[in-house]
Amino acid sequence: MSAPSLRPGRDDDAAGFIALIEACWSEFPGCILDVDGELPELRALATYFAEAGGMLWAAEQEGRIVGMAATRPMQHDQAWEICKVYVAKECRGTGLAHRLLDTAERHARAQGAQRLVLWTDTRFEAAHRFYEKRGFVRQGSIRILDDISNSLEFRYAKPLVGLVVEALDAAAAASAEGTLTRLLVDCVADGASLTWLPPLPPATAQAYWKSVSSQVALGKAVLLVAWLEGEMVGTVQLVLDTPQNQPHVAEVQKLMVRPEARRRGVGRALMRRVEQTMRGIGRRMLILDTRKGSAAAQLYRSMGWTELGTIPGFELGPDRSPADVVYFWKAVAG
Ligand SMILES: CC(C)(COP(=O)(O)OP(=O)(O)OC[C@H]1O[C@@H](n2cnc3c(N)ncnc32)[C@H](O)[C@@H]1OP(=O)(O)O)[C@@H](O)C(=O)NCCC(=O)NCCS
């Protein structure tokens, strides 16, 4: 069978769109599609999105609609909403959902979108993993729809353009665990000085990020992540759980940037935001350690950190041979 082709959606695709959405919803007990009572726009969906200034796409295979996606501008924030993302069961895992989202994201970006937002039913767990893989994180409270399916919806969002660093709250941190797991595993495989030796099992990395989400929930850590052109490519933490007599101190931990996104200013932007965050929370002394001679050590020096000293052979390098560790500190001006 040939791969589905993508094309703009039309009003006369209505029967195909409705059949597709109905089939997807029927996978979840209690999800009931009442087109005329609750979603009459499905009868002329292309017009509906055109009137909202947006766009709709259909994926067609041998005359059948097997996928769809849409996007439209929101009223504020130069944000666009991603809507109506559905892929027929037999086409899942083929990359069709990514093709649809790539198309919608490209369109929104070309129209000036800075940020993407979407709502997804709390029951659609595979969809959550899909959006998370594409760099979306949970944001804001759960939306309660007064519909016959008793729908509750998570809101997901991500910056789409340029280099953006944001602090994640506990829900956002939990939704980023999968992406951060892949980031950590890849950075350790690349030889980074990040606690573990390669190969780092994904389950170990996942458990670590789960513990970070808990620390964020408890207010004991600030988790910053960086997006570059809509992709989550870097992170750093500010550990606030310092001794009672060091309330003004915080430790920087686990700065990392995807190997293929390095030397584009991401690490520097994350560290600048670390200092901004310190000012925001009224702390003024930062400490950290890293492997001597690493790119990270060079970055800290270039940002005015003071080198405290080196402990020879304090950790093992990726080849298991002893490596020197250098300690740094920096006072953050108020
Ligand atoms: C350290 C790290 C986060 C830097 O990220 P990055 O996004 O590439 O950094 P930037 O592009 O913002 O670079 C900022 C500065 O750091 C220094 N730097 C970065 N990579 C460097 C390298 N390979 N060699 C020498 N200096 C380097 C430079 O001074 C650079 O400024 P420049 O590009 O103007 O010359 C990244 O190399 C990384 O993830 N390393 C593995 C993880 C790690 O070891 N973390 C340290 C934990 S303490």
The ligand as an SDF file (V2000), in Angstrom:
LIG
                    3D

 48 50  0  0  0  0  0  0  0  0999 V2000
   29.0240   22.4430   28.3350 C   0  0  0  0  0  0  0  0  0  0  0  0
   27.8740   22.5370   27.3770 C   0  0  0  0  0  0  0  0  0  0  0  0
   26.5850   22.5710   28.1760 C   0  0  0  0  0  0  0  0  0  0  0  0
   27.9920   23.8300   26.5410 C   0  0  0  0  0  0  0  0  0  0  0  0
   26.8210   23.9860   25.7760 O   0  0  0  0  0  0  0  0  0  0  0  0
   26.7950   24.8250   24.4180 P   0  0  0  0  0  0  0  0  0  0  0  0
   25.3690   25.0850   24.0960 O   0  0  0  0  0  0  0  0  0  0  0  0
   27.6210   24.1470   23.3940 O   0  0  0  0  0  0  0  0  0  0  0  0
   27.4990   26.1660   24.8610 O   0  0  0  0  0  0  0  0  0  0  0  0
   27.4610   27.5750   24.0970 P   0  0  0  0  0  0  0  0  0  0  0  0
   27.2340   27.4050   22.6450 O   0  0  0  0  0  0  0  0  0  0  0  0
   26.5350   28.4640   24.8370 O   0  0  0  0  0  0  0  0  0  0  0  0
   28.9730   28.0280   24.3220 O   0  0  0  0  0  0  0  0  0  0  0  0
   29.2950   29.0310   25.2190 C   0  0  0  0  0  0  0  0  0  0  0  0
   30.8030   29.0920   25.4200 C   0  0  0  0  0  0  0  0  0  0  0  0
   31.2870   27.8980   26.0680 O   0  0  0  0  0  0  0  0  0  0  0  0
   32.6050   27.6090   25.5920 C   0  0  0  0  0  0  0  0  0  0  0  0
   32.5520   26.3160   24.8800 N   0  0  0  0  0  0  0  0  0  0  0  0
   31.4810   25.6000   24.5560 C   0  0  0  0  0  0  0  0  0  0  0  0
   31.8400   24.4640   23.9500 N   0  0  0  0  0  0  0  0  0  0  0  0
   33.1700   24.4670   23.8760 C   0  0  0  0  0  0  0  0  0  0  0  0
   34.1420   23.5690   23.3680 C   0  0  0  0  0  0  0  0  0  0  0  0
   33.7790   22.4030   22.7830 N   0  0  0  0  0  0  0  0  0  0  0  0
   35.4380   23.8870   23.4850 N   0  0  0  0  0  0  0  0  0  0  0  0
   35.8030   25.0450   24.0580 C   0  0  0  0  0  0  0  0  0  0  0  0
   34.9350   25.9500   24.5550 N   0  0  0  0  0  0  0  0  0  0  0  0
   33.6420   25.6480   24.4850 C   0  0  0  0  0  0  0  0  0  0  0  0
   32.9740   28.7280   24.6760 C   0  0  0  0  0  0  0  0  0  0  0  0
   33.5560   29.7450   25.4740 O   0  0  0  0  0  0  0  0  0  0  0  0
   31.6070   29.1570   24.1640 C   0  0  0  0  0  0  0  0  0  0  0  0
   31.5850   30.4470   23.6750 O   0  0  0  0  0  0  0  0  0  0  0  0
   31.8490   30.7030   22.0920 P   0  0  0  0  0  0  0  0  0  0  0  0
   30.9580   29.7490   21.3550 O   0  0  0  0  0  0  0  0  0  0  0  0
   31.4930   32.1320   21.9380 O   0  0  0  0  0  0  0  0  0  0  0  0
   33.3000   30.3930   21.8860 O   0  0  0  0  0  0  0  0  0  0  0  0
   27.8670   21.3300   26.3890 C   0  0  0  0  0  0  0  0  0  0  0  0
   29.1670   21.2200   25.8130 O   0  0  0  0  0  0  0  0  0  0  0  0
   27.5060   20.0140   27.0580 C   0  0  0  0  0  0  0  0  0  0  0  0
   26.3390   19.6820   27.1520 O   0  0  0  0  0  0  0  0  0  0  0  0
   28.5010   19.2440   27.5010 N   0  0  0  0  0  0  0  0  0  0  0  0
   28.2430   17.9460   28.1110 C   0  0  0  0  0  0  0  0  0  0  0  0
   27.6160   18.0470   29.4760 C   0  0  0  0  0  0  0  0  0  0  0  0
   28.5810   18.5160   30.5340 C   0  0  0  0  0  0  0  0  0  0  0  0
   29.7360   18.1660   30.5480 O   0  0  0  0  0  0  0  0  0  0  0  0
   28.0320   19.2850   31.4530 N   0  0  0  0  0  0  0  0  0  0  0  0
   28.7880   19.8480   32.5110 C   0  0  0  0  0  0  0  0  0  0  0  0
   28.1970   19.5170   33.8180 C   0  0  0  0  0  0  0  0  0  0  0  0
   28.9720   20.4340   35.0710 S   0  0  0  0  0  0  0  0  0  0  0  0
  1  2  1  0
  2  3  1  0
  2  4  1  0
  2 36  1  0
  4  5  1  0
  5  6  1  0
  6  7  2  0
  6  8  1  0
  6  9  1  0
  9 10  1  0
 10 11  2  0
 10 12  1  0
 10 13  1  0
 13 14  1  0
 14 15  1  0
 15 16  1  0
 15 30  1  0
 16 17  1  0
 17 18  1  0
 17 28  1  0
 18 19  1  0
 18 27  1  0
 19 20  2  0
 20 21  1  0
 21 22  1  0
 21 27  2  0
 22 23  1  0
 22 24  2  0
 24 25  1  0
 25 26  2  0
 26 27  1  0
 28 29  1  0
 28 30  1  0
 30 31  1  0
 31 32  1  0
 32 33  2  0
 32 34  1  0
 32 35  1  0
 36 37  1  0
 36 38  1  0
 38 39  2  0
 38 40  1  0
 40 41  1  0
 41 42  1  0
 42 43  1  0
 43 44  2  0
 43 45  1  0
 45 46  1  0
 46 47  1  0
 47 48  1  0
M  END
$$$$
